[in-house]
Amino acid sequence: MPDLSHTFGYQDVDQDERRRRIRRVFASVARRYDLMNDAMSFGIHRLWKRSLAHAAHPLPGQVIVDLAGGTGDVARLMAAGNRQVMVCDPSLAMMGVGRERGIPHVVWLAGSGEGIPLVSSSVDTITIAFGIRNVTSLEHALTEALRVLKPGGRFLCLEFSRPWAPIRPFYDLFSFAVIPRLGAWIAREPEAYTYLVESIRRFPDQEAFKLTMEQAGFADVRYRNLSFGIACLHSATKAE
């Protein structure tokens, strides 16, 4: 299982420093986070998240947790009065932005991927969009997801991944030359978006993350590339 716990982008740091820096990144960009996502992806991130919500197939009576759910843009797509949808995120600033929007039928819960404040075997579905690479310990986060899922429960992870070879040079140029400048212009935080680009490069590719999920104990692990592999939707279940 890849060890990202001592990294911050391309820098080597200890676990506590990684945790502090990532918390600081999201606190600093919370107000402009969704606007930056629109600018960086030309709005395509919204289509990716709709694919995630559709794949989650929320049903009446289910308990659904959107882990690292931030401002609630994914939770909003799954929320309804006949099911319980929770955003669980360590960033109070990000969740504060979401709560101000008054998203109906969503509960806000402070907690990290390694410490979900829910009892074991209590959740039908966990979703996480572009958040798994920001946990301090990938191993502990996957183990914690397994703990809170009911037997047969589903885990769906949308994350940036390794794009197809023909578009990779253009993708790399845009990532390293344009995204930090957008971060400086729109979010006024170029360092935060330099971290974003570097953290994507250090995260396991599609096959490696599939293997990581299997090693963590998930069953029926599969993935589907989105936008030529720029993003990838991973899915798995907790064995009955």
C-alpha positions in Angstrom: 0.0 0.0 0.0 1.5 3.4 -1.0 2.7 5.5 1.9 1.7 9.1 1.3 1.6 10.0 5.0 5.0 11.7 5.0 4.4 13.9 1.9 2.9 17.2 1.0 3.0 17.3 -2.7 6.6 16.7 -3.7 7.8 17.7 -0.3 8.7 15.2 2.5 7.1 16.1 5.8 6.1 14.2 9.0 2.5 13.1 9.5 1.5 15.9 11.8 2.9 18.6 9.4 1.1 17.0 6.5 -2.2 17.1 8.4 -1.6 20.7 9.4 -0.7 21.9 5.9 -3.7 20.2 4.3 -6.1 21.6 6.9 -4.6 25.0 6.2 -5.0 24.6 2.5 -8.7 23.9 2.7 -9.3 26.6 5.3 -7.7 29.2 3.0 -9.6 28.3 -0.2 -13.0 27.4 1.2 -14.8 30.5 -0.1 -13.5 30.1 -3.6 -13.1 26.3 -3.7 -16.1 25.5 -6.0 -15.3 28.5 -8.3 -11.7 27.2 -8.7 -13.0 23.7 -9.5 -15.1 25.2 -12.3 -12.2 27.2 -13.7 -9.7 24.3 -13.5 -12.0 21.7 -15.1 -14.0 24.0 -17.3 -17.0 22.8 -15.3 -16.5 19.1 -16.1 -16.0 18.3 -12.4 -19.8 18.7 -12.1 -20.4 16.0 -14.7 -17.9 13.7 -12.9 -19.7 14.2 -9.6 -23.0 13.6 -11.2 -21.6 10.3 -12.4 -20.5 9.5 -8.8 -24.0 10.3 -7.4 -25.7 8.3 -10.1 -23.4 5.3 -9.4 -24.2 5.6 -5.7 -27.8 5.0 -6.6 -29.2 6.3 -3.3 -32.4 4.6 -2.1 -35.1 5.3 0.5 -34.0 4.4 4.0 -30.3 4.3 3.3 -27.6 6.0 5.4 -25.1 7.6 3.0 -21.8 9.4 4.0 -20.0 11.7 1.7 -16.5 11.6 3.1 -14.4 14.7 2.7 -17.6 16.2 1.4 -16.5 19.8 1.8 -19.2 22.2 0.7 -21.7 19.5 0.0 -21.9 19.6 -3.8 -21.9 15.8 -4.0 -24.2 15.3 -1.0 -26.7 17.7 -2.5 -27.1 15.4 -5.5 -27.9 12.4 -3.3 -30.0 14.1 -0.6 -33.7 13.5 -0.1 -36.2 13.4 2.7 -36.5 9.6 2.7 -32.8 8.9 3.4 -30.0 10.2 5.6 -27.2 11.9 3.8 -24.2 13.1 5.8 -21.2 15.2 4.9 -18.1 14.2 7.0 -15.1 16.5 6.7 -12.3 17.7 9.0 -12.5 21.2 7.5 -15.1 23.3 9.5 -14.4 26.2 7.0 -15.4 24.1 4.0 -18.5 22.7 5.7 -19.4 26.2 6.9 -19.6 27.4 3.3 -21.9 24.5 2.5 -24.1 25.0 5.5 -24.6 28.7 4.5 -26.2 27.5 1.3 -29.0 25.8 3.2 -28.8 22.4 1.4 -31.9 20.5 2.5 -31.8 17.0 4.0 -28.0 17.0 4.6 -26.4 16.5 8.0 -22.9 18.0 8.7 -20.4 15.9 10.7 -16.8 16.9 11.7 -14.5 14.0 11.2 -11.5 12.7 9.2 -11.2 9.7 6.9 -9.1 8.0 9.6 -11.7 8.7 12.3 -15.3 8.6 11.1 -17.5 9.4 14.1 -20.0 6.7 13.4 -20.6 3.2 14.8 -19.4 0.1 13.0 -21.6 -1.4 10.3 -24.0 1.5 10.2 -23.6 3.0 6.7 -25.0 1.7 3.4 -22.8 3.8 1.1 -19.7 5.9 1.4 -18.8 8.3 -1.4 -15.6 10.4 -1.6 -14.8 12.9 -4.4 -11.3 14.1 -4.8 -10.6 13.7 -1.1 -8.9 10.3 -0.6 -5.5 11.6 -1.6 -5.7 14.2 1.2 -6.1 11.8 4.1 -3.1 11.4 6.3 -3.0 7.6 6.1 -4.6 5.9 3.1 -4.4 2.6 4.8 -6.2 3.8 7.9 -8.8 5.6 5.9 -9.7 2.6 3.8 -9.9 0.4 7.0 -12.1 3.0 8.6 -14.5 3.0 5.6 -14.7 -0.8 5.9 -15.5 -0.5 9.6 -18.5 1.8 9.3 -20.0 0.1 6.2 -22.6 -2.5 6.6 -21.9 -5.9 5.1 -22.7 -5.5 1.4 -22.2 -1.8 1.7 -20.6 0.2 -1.1 -17.6 2.4 -1.3 -17.3 4.8 -4.3 -14.3 7.0 -4.8 -13.9 9.6 -7.5 -10.3 10.7 -7.8 -7.9 12.2 -10.3 -5.8 9.5 -12.0 -3.4 8.8 -14.8 -4.7 10.1 -18.2 -4.2 8.3 -21.5 -0.8 8.7 -23.0 -1.7 10.8 -26.0 -3.2 13.6 -23.9 -0.7 13.4 -21.0 1.8 16.1 -22.3 -1.0 18.6 -22.7 -2.5 17.7 -19.3 0.9 18.1 -17.6 1.4 21.5 -19.3 -2.0 22.7 -18.2 -1.5 21.3 -14.7 1.9 22.9 -13.9 1.7 26.1 -16.0 -1.9 27.1 -15.7 -3.5 25.8 -12.5 -1.2 27.5 -10.0 -1.7 30.8 -11.9 -5.5 30.3 -11.7 -5.0 29.6 -8.0 -3.2 32.9 -7.6 -5.8 34.8 -9.6 -9.1 33.4 -8.4 -8.3 31.8 -5.0 -5.3 34.0 -4.2 -3.5 30.8 -3.0 -1.0 29.6 -5.7 0.7 27.3 -3.1 -2.5 25.4 -2.4 -3.0 24.6 -6.1 0.7 23.7 -6.6 0.0 21.1 -3.8 -3.1 20.0 -5.6 -1.2 19.3 -8.9 1.7 17.6 -7.1 -0.5 15.4 -4.9 -2.3 14.1 -8.0 1.0 13.0 -9.5 2.0 11.1 -6.3 -1.3 9.3 -6.0 -1.5 5.7 -7.3 -2.8 5.2 -10.8 -5.9 3.2 -11.6 -4.5 -0.3 -11.3 -2.3 0.5 -8.3 -5.3 2.0 -6.4 -7.4 -1.0 -7.3 -4.8 -3.2 -5.8 -4.6 -0.9 -2.7 -8.3 -1.3 -2.2 -8.2 -5.0 -2.5 -5.3 -5.2 0.0 -7.4 -3.1 2.4 -10.1 -5.8 2.3 -12.6 -4.5 -0.2 -14.4 -7.0 -2.5 -15.6 -6.6 -6.1 -13.2 -3.8 -6.8 -13.5 -2.1 -10.2 -13.0 1.3 -11.8 -14.2 3.3 -14.8 -12.1 6.1 -16.4 -13.7 9.5 -17.0 -12.5 12.0 -19.5 -9.7 9.8 -20.9 -8.5 8.8 -17.4 -8.0 12.4 -16.0 -10.5 11.3 -13.4 -11.5 7.7 -12.4 -14.5 6.3 -10.5 -13.5 3.4 -8.3 -16.1 1.2 -6.6 -16.1 -1.7 -4.2 -18.2 -3.5 -1.6 -17.7 -4.8 1.9 -18.0 -8.5 1.8 -21.2 -10.0 3.3 
